[in-house]
Amino acid sequence: MIRDQYMLITDLPALPDGASVRLRGWIRTNRNNGHVGFIDLNDGSRFSGCQIVYDMDADAALKPASKYATGTAVDVTGTLVFTPDARQPFEVRAASIVLVGGCDSDFPMQKKRHSLEFLREMPHLRTRTNTFSAMFRVRSVISAAIHSYLQSSDFLYITTPILTGNDAEGAGEVFTVGTCDGRDFFGRDACLTVSGQLHVEPFALAFDKVYTFGPTFRAENSNTTTHASEFWMVEPEMAFCDLEDDMAVMEALIRHCIVTALSDCADELKFFNDFVDKDHTLLQRLQTVADSRFASMTYTEAVTALQKAPVAFQYPVDWGLDLKTEHERYICEQIAGGPVFITDYPKDIKAFYMRQNDDGKTVAACDLLVPGVGELIGGSQREERHDRLVARMQELSIPVDALGWYTDLRRFGTVPHAGFGVGLERLLMYLTGIGNIRDTLPYPRTPGNMIF
Amino acid sequence: MIRDQYMLITDLPALPDGASVRLRGWIRTNRNNGHVGFIDLNDGSRFSGCQIVYDMDADAALKPASKYATGTAVDVTGTLVFTPDARQPFEVRAASIVLVGGCDSDFPMQKKRHSLEFLREMPHLRTRTNTFSAMFRVRSVISAAIHSYLQSSDFLYITTPILTGNDAEGAGEVFTVGTCDGRDFFGRDACLTVSGQLHVEPFALAFDKVYTFGPTFRAENSNTTTHASEFWMVEPEMAFCDLEDDMAVMEALIRHCIVTALSDCADELKFFNDFVDKDHTLLQRLQTVADSRFASMTYTEAVTALQKAPVAFQYPVDWGLDLKTEHERYICEQIAGGPVFITDYPKDIKAFYMRQNDDGKTVAACDLLVPGVGELIGGSQREERHDRLVARMQELSIPVDALGWYTDLRRFGTVPHAGFGVGLERLLMYLTGIGNIRDTLPYPRTPGNMIF
């Protein structure tokens, strides 16, 4: 047993002043004035490390420590000293600093500040920087918050398949799957899922409230700051549910994530606010949203507002056209000043499975737009009427036979139901203010890029 | 808003006798004696449903309800009546039963008992049977229990990539990924991950305790009851950790899952005990394991015990050969009588990254074997010594250059570290007694089989 011999930095504040401690971790910085040295030790147990002070004049055995480079793993024994007047509330005065694993001089994570682009080339080492230490902590906390919120709201977690013969969006931009030796493994064409929605609907029609949360894939050749080829999506689906119910759950889930980030990632969000967010208003923006209701307007109202806007958009605005990111951002950033639902989109720019409104022109769909990102959630009430669903599929030349299992759900005890999908990475962009989706993913995959 | 108008069956026990209620759900069975009818209504909120009693003599308006077939969705108002002496502790006396969605007569989930094989052909409808209602509840609870246990033990959740250029096991049995139009999307060969371990190790060396939990893939052509082509795996990884620490975490995690299943899925496990488990001892077996320490023996001891065993195995037993499922099951079922760790396997039958023991022959690896399944967990301490790791890779002709990022972790502050992988579906087989991995997956994928 190794682990029991050590304490974690996160446990130190609860110990008494003067306690004997033994820590281990990695050196972030190490400086000295020839007499006394200072190591910033990080053991991964929290965002910030612990200052280790070693007095080489008092104990010559500590002298080798001054040679330990950034990145070195060490084993430290010493005394905990509270320093209420210093920048760090405590430090450890070292009695011994033992080398565990040295660090070669080509270690790229030196003290100087690297660009995010540079760090993207080394996903295995950028984990040891402040930005990514903060990001992956927030990612873990928010992923867990999504699970725990939905579980405590009696949603069942259903893992829908990654390998599928269906293409939920009908978009065709899918990755195909084969074997090295060309075997026809499944006896039919296989591709990677673009959404778990179609597969999770049957579970909502048995279990009432369900969600899928897993990786999804798009083979789109779009090199933007908000698109990745592999990303995580949480997709709740509820029976006996209309669009209004659906939107209430979306808002509650997003608010829960914001509140959890503010409370459980305070150090990390402060770092993003001070060092990443361009106008240092991240914390204030999140707090405002946590405290207020999300705005809502129909697509028709949004188009009217955009047409009246005193700005020249790159893309045209006209009823029936899809909103582009510039429009979405204008609506939430300039008109609503925060997250806003756009509802009741024209049926011709939305998916076949969305419930047709009585006007014959729109569907019971909504997108949630957030500042800095644009679309964060897409949701809809599903078409539960068998005849309407099949007619719409035929209009759009979607193969009714291949999706017979899906349309059959409307023949066997159909009920109103609705759901939505949240992109985890876009949510993280919104919560941290980081500008590129590549910096929210442990190993980002985008066109032309798959490192390791 | 639709949802607020209704109560859930799971909420009824807390209401007063005689309360007015409004429920909705699906009819599991509907029978009547010409005067009074009885509907077993299931709304998905819990494993068992609620009996709806409708008195057609007292109210002729209830007569149409007698025609509603299994699978029909209905909206019921009535009065809650506690029935402490009956088999069900409460029922609802209906005042009205309104049709929501009818059920066509070709609905296959009729009362008669179907084989699991038959049900596998319709993953979108088997959700409405008792077996799968129970299974997917347990699956959700156990998935959530894994997350909450690891999160509360300060593990960070890291989503390692599905699309990768590395093959962790060096096995070659991987699925390859392309695009419909043959584009070279990533500029290099892409395949589906067989394990997140290599990708999660860098995170352990920054964050101390981490885990990945997601789908993994094997293109093996094995049609067995314990292999699926797509399955979920949780893989914790810890820095400053040896095999002994590692095994302590494995045991604690599995025990937590058992205890959670026994407490939070009592109805479901009772169903599996009574109707699925072949000797109806599931609950007793799980309780015994929850209360006792897991056994442990070295591979060498296991081979000696197997050689002395008074049975004729199909496959040979000799030091240096891998244990087959028949051997694994004999060890845990006949020798240990429960879960057992086998440690210190010959290095030649284990992966390159496992830490070499001082004997020069074995590695610091362990498998946890459980009755009915065989191998449930594989874990090891990782080789943290750069020279040993590279030498072993060269011996095995594993490309050192392509995995330079992985070996580099041993040059930049290397520390002892260890981890393991638990197959979620095998854990579910163990917890429910179900005999085929296909019945633990929402949409099982196996050679030649990918439905929907």
Interface residues (C-beta under 8 A of the other chain):
Chain A: M1 I2 R3 D4 Y6 L8 T10 R24 G25 W26 I27 D43 G44 S45 G71 T72 A73 V100 G101 G102 C103 D104 F107 M122 P123 H124 L125 T127 R128 S133 F136 R137 R139 S140 S143 A144 H147 S148 Q151 D154 L156 Y157 I158 T159 T160 P161 I162 L163 T164 G165 N166 G172 V174 F175 T176 V177 G178 T179 C180 R183 F185 F186 G187 R188 A190 L192 L198 H199 P202 F203 L205 A206 F207 D208 K209 G214 P215 F217 A219 N221 S229 E230 W232 M238 A239 F240 C241 D242 E244 D245 A248 E384 W405 Y406 D408 L409 R410 R411 F412 G413 T414 V415 P416 L441 P442 Y443 R445 P447 G448 N449 M450 F452
Chain B: M1 I2 R3 D4 Y6 L8 T10 R24 G25 W26 I27 D43 G44 S45 G71 T72 A73 V100 G101 G102 C103 D104 F107 M122 P123 H124 L125 T127 R128 S133 F136 R137 R139 S140 S143 A144 H147 S148 Q151 D154 L156 Y157 I158 T159 T160 P161 I162 L163 T164 G165 N166 G172 V174 F175 T176 V177 G178 T179 C180 R183 F185 F186 G187 R188 A190 L192 L198 H199 P202 F203 L205 A206 F207 D208 K209 G214 P215 F217 A219 N221 S229 E230 W232 M238 A239 F240 C241 D242 E244 D245 A248 E384 W405 Y406 D408 L409 R410 R411 F412 G413 T414 V415 P416 L441 P442 Y443 R445 P447 G448 N449 M450 F452
